[in-house]
Amino acid sequence: MSKSQSVAEKMSNHRWTIVLMLFVATTINYLDRQVLSLTWDEFIKPEFHWDESHYGTITSFFSIFYAISMLFAGRFVEWMGTKKGFLWAIGVWSLGACLHAVCGIITEAYVGLGSAAELAAATGDVAIVIATVSMWSFLVARAILALGEAGNFPAAIKATAEYFPKKDRAYATSIFNAGASIGALFAPLSIPPLAKAFGWEMAFIIIGAFGFIWMAFWVFVYDKPRESKFVNAAEIAYIEQDKQEQVEQTSKPKKEVEKIPFFKTFTFKQTWAFAVGKFMTDGVWWFFLFWTPSYLHTQFDIKMSDGLGMALIFTLYAIVTVLSIFGGKLPTIFINRTGQDPYAARMKAMLIFAFFPLLVLLAQPLGMQFVDLGKNAAWIPVLLISIGCAAHQAWSANLFSTIGDMFPQGAIATVTGIGGMAGGIGSMILQKGAGNLFVYAGETNMSFFGFEGKPAGYFVIFCICAVAYLIGWTIMKTLVPKYKPIVLD
């Protein structure tokens, strides 16, 4: 047995415990985010007299407020540190999640009605007031949720950079990022049944409470590697292998941890490349996350509280979860086999993933082609959408990892926040545009490539989603054609 093998056997593996915690936090993040999309069409919409425009306003506002919050969340995490920054983030978003439950009470008090049944029975101007007041109440709750959730990815990416060498970061990121899929996976199995049994308000409260439980574990589990009692010298050596290589190549190893002034980050093409990648593609993921339940209801008359509805959404995100984790491993395979630098390997993998969303173009045509199958025809678009969503998660894991490839640790959370803001802006445009488009398509019976009404509107959005990744990749490659890490003077 060689000495290196002996050291490897004795090495602690606390970094994977940290990944597990990040995975659970991301799962909770997406569970909280999904409660509204899985309850609005069946439970909330009738009570508050909403249409797709109201829902589009709420989802687009969440996106833009999330975007703005991401810009500051990165700096906040840099300032507070990973441990405290994450605690603040999940505490705020869990509070925001629970506050959705009081929106009905606020609306009842404002209009002077005493129950959800009276709200639902209202007509005329009263119904308009109910829709408006309830929407604004939800906007406030979504703002608090977005403010806290904005801290998740800057903190998680920073924690990954602290606990993993560059070659492992995409894989670690793909694992914790799979929490988004797991959250979306378990959401249809838990949220509609909770809403049906106890009311939609309790669904928000029960799901929101998970975050407070996570906080107790994070306090115990997380410290920086050199400060953690769970990390031994062998694991620290493994984690810091990039720093050792830097020491061997340069006399300035301390630059790895230096911070970059906020506005200076905008002077780097690497920042803009990451921001463009997020702007072009985040909205696609959020569109399918927020609108797929409504799409199934509109197109196939499938409710999320029905067994078929739960099975469809569960299957969609089960496929996403399984396929997306491999996406984070693909660059490592390229690096090991070809010796490519991390950025080149990631861009190669991302180009491959960018082609898969093109399958979404077939979702509507094939779904309508097999309309004789009735509601079971919905399986076809769901399976195609799941492949597109899996490609997004694989793309996203590698996109996040390009930050650690290019920037020193002191700037990672900041650049993540800037990219998150760009992604939120792109999502806001897509969500609001989709909501207005669906209302317009339904009212005017709009026609597009043989589809009419709301199905035509959905096909327009599907076309946009299908090509977004190839456009984003092309712009990123143009901005940063080769591996070029930031070197501080």
Long-range contacts (C-beta under 8 A, 24 or more apart in sequence): 7-234, 8-234, 10-232, 10-234, 11-232, 11-234, 11-235, 11-238, 12-230, 12-231, 12-232, 12-234, 12-235, 13-235, 14-163, 14-225, 14-228, 14-230, 14-231, 14-235, 15-163, 15-164, 15-172, 15-225, 15-231, 15-235, 15-239, 17-221, 17-230, 18-159, 18-163, 18-221, 18-222, 19-160, 19-163, 19-172, 19-175, 19-176, 21-214, 21-217, 21-218, 21-221, 21-222, 22-156, 22-159, 22-160, 22-176, 22-179, 23-175, 23-176, 23-178, 23-179, 23-182, 24-179, 24-214, 25-86, 25-90, 25-152, 25-156, 25-176, 25-179, 25-211, 25-214, 25-218, 26-152, 26-156, 26-176, 26-177, 26-178, 26-179, 26-180, 26-183, 27-179, 27-180, 27-182, 27-183, 27-186, 28-90, 28-94, 28-179, 28-183, 28-210, 28-211, 28-214, 29-90, 29-93, 29-149, 29-152, 29-179, 29-180, 29-183, 30-179, 30-180, 30-181, 30-182, 30-183, 30-184, 30-187, 30-289, 31-183, 31-186, 31-187, 31-190, 31-191, 31-207, 31-210, 32-93, 32-94, 32-96, 32-97, 32-145, 32-149, 32-207, 32-208, 32-211, 33-145, 33-149, 33-183, 33-289, 34-183, 34-184, 34-187, 34-191, 34-289, 35-97, 35-100, 35-187, 35-191, 35-200, 35-203, 35-204, 35-207, 36-100, 36-138, 36-142, 36-290, 37-289, 37-290, 37-291, 37-292, 37-293, 37-294, 38-187, 38-188, 38-191, 38-192, 38-195, 38-293, 38-304, 38-313, 39-191, 39-192, 39-195, 39-200, 39-203, 39-304, 40-294, 41-293, 41-294, 41-297, 41-303, 41-304, 42-192, 42-195, 42-297, 42-303, 42-304, 42-305, 43-195, 43-196, 43-199, 43-200, 44-200, 46-120, 47-104, 47-116, 47-119, 47-120, 47-134, 48-104, 48-107, 48-119, 48-130, 48-131, 48-134, 48-135, 49-120, 49-122, 49-127, 49-128, 49-130, 49-131, 50-131, 50-134, 50-135, 51-439, 52-294, 52-434, 52-435, 52-436, 52-438, 52-439, 52-442, 53-435, 53-436, 53-439, 54-131, 54-135, 54-435, 55-294, 55-435, 56-431, 56-432, 56-433, 56-434, 56-435, 56-436, 56-438, 56-439, 57-135, 57-139, 57-432, 57-435, 58-135, 58-138, 58-139, 58-142, 59-286, 59-290, 59-431, 59-432, 59-435, 60-427, 60-428, 60-429, 60-431, 60-432, 60-435, 61-139, 61-142, 61-143, 61-428, 62-142, 62-143, 62-145, 62-146, 62-431, 63-283, 63-286, 63-424, 63-425, 63-427, 63-428, 63-431, 64-424, 64-425, 64-428, 65-142, 65-143, 65-146, 65-147, 65-424, 66-146, 66-149, 66-150, 66-420, 66-424, 66-427, 67-420, 67-421, 67-422, 67-423, 67-424, 67-425, 67-427, 67-428, 68-421, 68-424, 69-146, 69-147, 69-149, 69-150, 69-151, 70-150, 70-153, 70-154, 70-416, 70-417, 70-418, 70-419, 70-420, 70-421, 70-423, 70-424, 71-417, 71-418, 71-420, 71-421, 72-150, 72-417, 73-150, 73-151, 73-154, 73-413, 73-417, 73-420, 74-154, 74-413, 74-414, 74-415, 74-416, 74-417, 74-418, 74-420, 75-262, 75-413, 75-414, 75-417, 76-151, 77-151, 77-154, 77-155, 77-158, 77-413, 77-417, 78-158, 78-259, 78-410, 78-411, 78-413, 78-414, 82-155, 82-158, 82-159, 82-162, 82-222, 82-224, 83-218, 83-219, 83-222, 83-223, 85-151, 85-154, 85-155, 85-158, 85-413, 86-151, 86-152, 86-155, 86-156, 86-159, 86-218, 86-222, 87-215, 87-218, 87-219, 88-148, 88-151, 89-148, 89-149, 89-150, 89-151, 89-152, 89-155, 90-148, 90-151, 90-152, 90-211, 90-214, 90-215, 90-218, 91-148, 91-211, 91-212, 91-215, 92-144, 92-147, 92-148, 92-151, 93-144, 93-145, 93-146, 93-147, 93-148, 93-149, 93-151, 93-152, 93-211, 94-148, 94-208, 94-209, 94-210, 94-211, 94-212, 95-144, 95-148, 95-208, 96-141, 96-142, 96-143, 96-144, 96-145, 96-146, 96-147, 96-148, 96-208, 97-141, 97-145, 97-204, 97-207, 97-208, 97-211, 98-204, 98-205, 98-208, 98-209, 99-140, 99-141, 99-144, 100-138, 100-141, 100-142, 100-145, 100-201, 100-204, 100-208, 101-201, 101-202, 101-204, 101-205, 102-137, 102-141, 102-201, 103-134, 103-137, 103-138, 103-141, 104-134, 104-201, 106-133, 106-134, 106-137, 107-133, 107-134, 107-137, 150-417, 150-420, 153-400, 153-416, 153-420, 154-412, 154-413, 154-414, 154-416, 154-417, 154-420, 155-413, 157-400, 157-403, 157-404, 157-412, 157-413, 157-416, 158-409, 158-412, 158-413, 158-416, 159-222, 160-404, 161-404, 161-409, 161-412, 162-224, 162-225, 162-239, 162-409, 163-225, 163-239, 164-239, 165-238, 165-239, 165-240, 165-241, 165-242, 166-242, 166-342, 166-404, 166-405, 167-332, 167-335, 167-342, 168-332, 169-401, 169-404, 170-328, 170-329, 170-331, 170-332, 170-342, 170-346, 170-397, 170-398, 170-400, 170-401, 171-328, 171-329, 171-332, 172-328, 173-328, 173-397, 173-398, 173-400, 173-401, 174-324, 174-325, 174-326, 174-327, 174-328, 174-329, 174-393, 174-394, 174-397, 174-398, 175-325, 175-328, 177-324, 177-328, 177-393, 177-396, 177-397, 177-400, 178-321, 178-324, 178-325, 178-393, 180-285, 180-393, 181-317, 181-320, 181-321, 181-324, 181-389, 181-390, 181-393, 182-317, 182-321, 184-289, 184-313, 184-316, 184-317, 184-320, 185-314, 185-317, 185-318, 185-320, 185-321, 186-314, 187-313, 187-317, 188-293, 188-304, 188-309, 188-310, 188-312, 188-313, 188-314, 189-310, 189-314, 191-304, 192-303, 192-304, 192-305, 192-309, 192-310, 193-305, 193-310, 195-305, 196-305, 255-408, 255-487, 255-488, 256-408, 256-409, 257-408, 257-409, 257-410, 258-408, 258-410, 258-488, 259-408, 259-410, 259-411, 259-414, 260-407, 260-408, 260-410, 260-411, 260-414, 260-486, 260-488, 262-414, 265-411, 265-414, 265-415, 265-418, 266-418, 268-406, 268-486, 269-479, 269-480, 270-402, 270-406, 270-407, 270-415, 270-479, 270-480, 270-484, 270-486, 271-415, 271-418, 271-419, 272-479, 273-402, 273-475, 273-476, 273-479, 273-480, 274-399, 274-402, 274-403, 274-415, 274-418, 274-419, 274-476, 275-418, 275-419, 275-421, 275-422, 276-422, 276-472, 276-475, 276-476, 276-479, 277-399, 277-402, 277-419, 277-472, 277-473, 277-476, 278-399, 278-419, 278-420, 278-422, 278-423, 278-426, 279-422, 279-423, 279-425, 279-426, 279-472, 280-426, 280-468, 280-469, 280-471, 280-472, 280-475, 281-392, 281-395, 281-396, 281-399, 281-423, 281-426, 281-468, 281-469, 281-472, 282-420, 282-422, 282-423, 282-424, 282-426, 282-427, 283-423, 283-426, 283-427, 283-428, 283-429, 283-430, 283-431, 283-468, 284-357, 284-388, 284-392, 284-430, 284-464, 284-465, 284-468, 284-469, 285-389, 285-392, 285-393, 285-396, 286-427, 286-430, 286-431, 287-427, 287-430, 287-431, 287-434, 287-461, 287-465, 288-385, 288-388, 288-389, 288-465, 290-431, 291-434, 291-461, 292-316, 292-382, 292-385, 295-381, 295-458, 296-378, 296-382, 298-438, 298-454, 298-455, 298-458, 299-367, 299-378, 299-381, 299-454, 299-455, 299-458, 300-367, 300-375, 300-377, 300-378, 301-375, 302-375, 302-378, 308-375, 308-376, 308-378, 312-378, 312-379, 312-382, 313-382, 315-379, 315-382, 315-383, 315-386, 316-382, 316-383, 316-385, 316-386, 316-389, 317-386, 317-389, 319-383, 319-386, 319-387, 319-390, 320-386, 320-389, 320-390, 320-393, 322-390, 323-387, 323-390, 323-391, 323-393, 323-394, 324-390, 324-392, 324-393, 324-394, 324-397, 326-394, 327-353, 327-390, 327-391, 327-393, 327-394, 327-395, 327-397, 327-398, 328-394, 328-397, 328-398, 328-401, 330-394, 330-398, 331-398, 331-401, 341-483, 342-401, 342-405, 342-483, 343-402, 343-405, 343-406, 343-480, 343-482, 343-483, 343-484, 344-482, 344-483, 346-398, 346-399, 346-401, 346-402, 346-405, 347-473, 347-476, 347-477, 349-394, 349-398, 350-395, 350-398, 350-399, 350-469, 350-473, 350-476, 351-473, 353-391, 353-392, 353-394, 353-395, 353-398, 353-469, 354-391, 354-395, 354-469, 354-470, 354-472, 354-473, 355-391, 355-469, 355-470, 356-387, 356-388, 356-390, 356-391, 357-388, 357-391, 357-392, 357-465, 357-466, 357-467, 357-468, 357-469, 358-466, 358-467, 358-470, 359-384, 359-387, 359-388, 359-466, 360-384, 360-385, 360-388, 360-462, 360-465, 360-466, 361-462, 361-463, 361-466, 363-462, 364-451, 364-455, 364-458, 364-459, 364-462, 368-451, 368-455, 388-465, 388-466, 391-469, 392-469, 395-469, 405-483, 405-485, 406-480, 406-484, 406-485, 406-486, 407-485, 407-486, 408-486, 408-488, 411-486, 430-461, 430-464, 433-461, 434-461, 437-461
